[in-house]
Amino acid sequence: MFNLNEKLKSIKDKNLLREIHEFSSPQDSHIKLKDKNMILFSSNNYLGFCNDTSLKENSIETIKNFGVGSGGSRLTTGTTILHRECENIISKFKKKEDTILYSSGYLCNIGSIPSLFDEEFIIFSDELNHSSIITGIKLSKGKKIIYKHLDMDDLLNKLKDFSSHPKKVIITDGVFSMDGDICKLSELIHLCYKFNCYLYIDDAHGTGVLGENGEGTCEYFNIYDDRILLMGTGSKALGCVGGFLSSSSIVINYLKNTSRSFIFSTSQTPENAKTLSNSIIKCISYKKEREYLRQISVFVRGELKNIGYSVIDGITPIIPVILHDEKLCLKFKEDLFHENIYVTPIRPPSVSKNTSRLRITLSVNHSYNDLNLLIETMKKLYIKYEKYIKGEK
Ligand SMILES: Cc1ncc(COP(=O)(O)O)c(C=O)c1O
């Protein structure tokens, strides 16, 4: 009735079929896939917190004291003192008055954006914003205007068209999830003042990674402003799950009363709320580790570029190697797999057509031995696939 076989075949014919790998070990720089030992270069576990000993021990203790489930949504029975403690810790970390905690980052974006930005708003959105932002905007009744990725001139021109409109917001990733580059916060905040806009930043990948304390994009630029609504997640560098928005008390109170994915979904477990709190405290202390992460991110980018790959510049641990072609991405994935290196190929619709890539990510738990193995293997693959990489075949 649904023609699903045909539809799946068509996805497969375009080299876009997804397959799910099952790990039989904790998420870390070295993993087990069934019985195969591999080095993982595709996780968002940038600080290695997913399998951190002290975080795990504290989680077990919390489960003993608070159980495994939360039993309700936040407005019914699903709020413990650990949830509220976590919101307070995030607010302090992000230097904002208050915070609302959702069960995931996705739920945060699809819940907070439509609640805050109604039909009276014009929403300016970077073309490479994360899918959860795109869905959040679709669910909102606001008017959507997309500007070119990081192109402040394009944004300026689009803002000019609506300069007298009273309600506007710019929405951007802090660190872009697939490109690893950073939003231009100084210019963005300048435009916000010039055109009287709010700025909504999704800092899922900046949190834990950028700034001396790992606060994220605002700390990196040393820009703190009441116009900024700051979204983040516990699911990347912080090693657990959860999404949050930090802002003024009135914004947070309004969201707690109106945001559908907050109101109508079971809250995250007390254990996760406590782990997220502990992760933030640990993250602040991880200054040396963050500097190491930055150093290896720059090192690996440089080495891959020297080989000849097209790599997007940056300092974050998200290193996109653009191969353009979906089939070539799959071949790289398989060859790397044979060398016990796990890298996820990223293809449409996760990225736009002709920008398929390997999304290599690094963690503080990768040693220089791990990195050199990756680089040597990528050298061999460059020689093997040079003609394809250069688009000659
Ligand atoms: C930029 C960005 N925002 C939001 C999300 C969603 O966060 P979560 O995985 O916690 O649902 C992601 C996850 O991939 C992301 O990359």
The ligand as a MOL file (V3000), in Angstrom:
LIG
                    3D

  0  0  0     0  0            999 V3000
M  V30 BEGIN CTAB
M  V30 COUNTS 16 16 0 0 0
M  V30 BEGIN ATOM
M  V30 1 C 23.2930 21.5910 16.3620 0
M  V30 2 C 22.4140 20.5390 16.9850 0
M  V30 3 N 21.3120 20.9280 17.6330 0
M  V30 4 C 20.4980 20.0440 18.2170 0
M  V30 5 C 20.7550 18.6900 18.1580 0
M  V30 6 C 19.8070 17.7270 18.8160 0
M  V30 7 O 20.3290 17.3930 20.0520 0
M  V30 8 P 20.0310 15.9650 20.7310 0
M  V30 9 O 20.8840 14.9790 20.0260 0
M  V30 10 O 20.4140 16.1930 22.1520 0
M  V30 11 O 18.5870 15.6950 20.5550 0
M  V30 12 C 21.8860 18.2310 17.5050 0
M  V30 13 C 22.1700 16.7740 17.4320 0
M  V30 14 O 22.6800 16.2350 16.5340 0
M  V30 15 C 22.7380 19.1750 16.8920 0
M  V30 16 O 23.8170 18.7740 16.2210 0
M  V30 END ATOM
M  V30 BEGIN BOND
M  V30 1 1 1 2
M  V30 2 1 2 3
M  V30 3 2 2 15
M  V30 4 2 3 4
M  V30 5 1 4 5
M  V30 6 1 5 6
M  V30 7 2 5 12
M  V30 8 1 6 7
M  V30 9 1 7 8
M  V30 10 2 8 9
M  V30 11 1 8 10
M  V30 12 1 8 11
M  V30 13 1 12 13
M  V30 14 1 12 15
M  V30 15 2 13 14
M  V30 16 1 15 16
M  V30 END BOND
M  V30 END CTAB
M  END
